[in-house]
Amino acid sequence: MSYAELLRSLKARKFAPVYLLQGEEPYYIDRLSDYMEEHILSDAEKGFNQTVFYGKETDMVSIVSAAKRYPMMSDYQLILVKEAQSIRKWDELTAYAEHPLPTTILVFCYKYGTLDKRLKVSKALVKNGVVFESKKLYDDKVPAWVIEYLSERGYSTDPRTSALIAEYLGNNLEKIANELDKLLLNYPQGTAIGMKEVAENIGISKDFNVFELTDALGARDVFKANRILNYFAANPKDHSHVLVMGTLASYFMKLFVYHSLKDRSPQAVASALKVNPFFVNKYKQAARNYPLPKLGEIISLLRSYDMRLKGVGNTANTGQDELLKELVFRILN
């Protein structure tokens, strides 16, 4: 069951007696448990029928004992078990999971991992409850997630802006959501969130960022590339060399893949490179500027300078900003 399907069933008040919300991505686990905590019971019902346990502070015997109680003046009682990954002796849940009480909604929030599927209790949870796995979002899927997140809240954005947000904030959905929520406080619904809004609220320059650098390199624009590098050097806290090197490596590897493609239609290229079709023409133009032999040289340079930026083999003790400028010079020449 997907996050959207599970949320729809909760909103329709179609409850299972036991839920195991697990996985590497805590964002969806938190959203689902927050919804349950806020909406399953009324304020009047919560006093007697809503219990929250924390895995580090409890044990399975106590949880099962609470789950066996009947609700008071309510159709259901809700038991939320947060930090469930800290609980031991899951076998003590097996008997209850095989015959759960229909008036109890027992929810386990198991973050940063999954319960062993080979356990008898896991099979009982699948059979008699709902097991939801919240998987980490792949980096190339984050821009689309940003667009959907904004759309659900009545805002729009463009592929370049969403890609920039994803590049700078990574694939931590909680972090991205927090930054976007703070940004949206400043604009009415219906606003198109672009580079200007992001620059003013998230601290990413719309003119001097890692995407502008790859654009400059793709176009072999020496002047623009050096302006961006000078800006990075003047604002080191906002431009991690690790981020820059990772983005450059990803960019040139995509060009390498582009050269290997037989089908270079926009959709085929977008699928192979895992980019929005909006960016395909830029990769097509850049590929003309960087034939395969040059790309092979660049990949080798990136590996070498990545090590030097980490202090390995940097015998001349050249500063990181100077190393980056030197790398870009050699890429462009």
C-alpha positions, 0 to 999 in steps of 0.5 A, a space after each residue: 500500500 502506498 502512502 497516498 492509498 493509506 492516507 485515503 483509507 485513514 481519511 475514509 475512516 477505514 481502520 486496520 487493528 494494527 499498523 506497522 509503519 517502517 522504513 528508511 524515510 521517516 517523513 512519511 511515517 511521521 506524516 501518517 502517525 501525525 494524522 492518526 494522532 490528530 484525526 482518529 479520535 475526537 478531543 473528547 475521546 482522546 483523554 481515555 482512549 489515546 496512549 503514546 508509548 516510546 520504544 526506548 521507555 517501554 516493552 512489548 508486554 506493556 504495549 500488548 497489555 494496553 492493546 487488550 483494553 477496551 475503549 471507553 465511550 468511543 468506538 476505538 482506542 488508539 495506541 501509538 508506539 513511537 521509536 518502535 525500532 528500539 523495542 526488543 522481543 517482537 515475538 511477544 507481539 505475535 499472539 496479539 497480532 494473530 488475533 488483534 482486538 478490532 476496537 484497538 488501533 495499534 500503530 508502530 512507528 519503526 524508523 530507519 529500518 524494517 522489521 525482519 520479514 522472516 519473523 512469525 510476527 511479521 507474517 501476522 502483521 501482514 495478514 491481520 494489519 497494514 504494513 507500510 514501508 517508507 522507502 528513501 526517495 532516489 535523488 532523481 525523484 526529489 525534484 518531482 516530489 518538490 513539484 508535487 508538494 508545492 502543488 498540493 499546497 496551491 503553488 507551482 514551480 518549474 523544473 529548474 527551480 525544483 531541481 536546484 532545491 533538490 540539489 542543495 537540500 538533498 533527499 531529506 524530505 523532512 528538511 525540504 518540507 520544512 524549508 518550503 513551508 517557511 518559504 510559503 509563509 511569505 507568498 499567497 496560494 497561486 504564487 509560482 515559486 521560482 529562482 527569485 523566491 528560492 534565493 530570497 528565502 532558502 539562501 540559494 543564489 539564483 545566479 551563482 549556484 552549482 546548476 549555473 556552473 554546470 550550464 556555464 561548463 556545458 556551454 564552455 562559457 569561461 567568463 561565467 564559470 569563473 564568476 561563479 567560482 569567485 562567488 563560491 570562494 567569497 561565500 564558502 559556507 553556502 557552497 560546499 566543495 563536496 556538493 560542487 564535486 558531486 554535482 560535477 561528477 554527476 553532470 559529466 557522467 550524464 554526458 558520458 551516458 548521452 554519448 552511448 545512447 542510440 535513441 536520442 529522442 527527448 523522452 529516451 534521453 530524459 529516461 536514460 539520464 534520469 532528468 526532466 525533459 526540460 533539460 535534454 536540450 542543454 545536455 545535447 548541446 553540451 555533448 557537442 562541446 565534450 566528445 568522448 575522449 575529452 569526457 574520459 579525461 574529465 572523469 579522470 580529472 574529477 577523481 584526481 581533484 576529488 582526492 586532492 580536495 580531501 587532502 590526499 596527494 595535495 603536496 603543494 597544499 593548494 587551497 580548495 578554492 584554487 584547486 576548484 578553479 584549477 580543475 575548471 580551467 583544465 575541464 575547459 581547456 
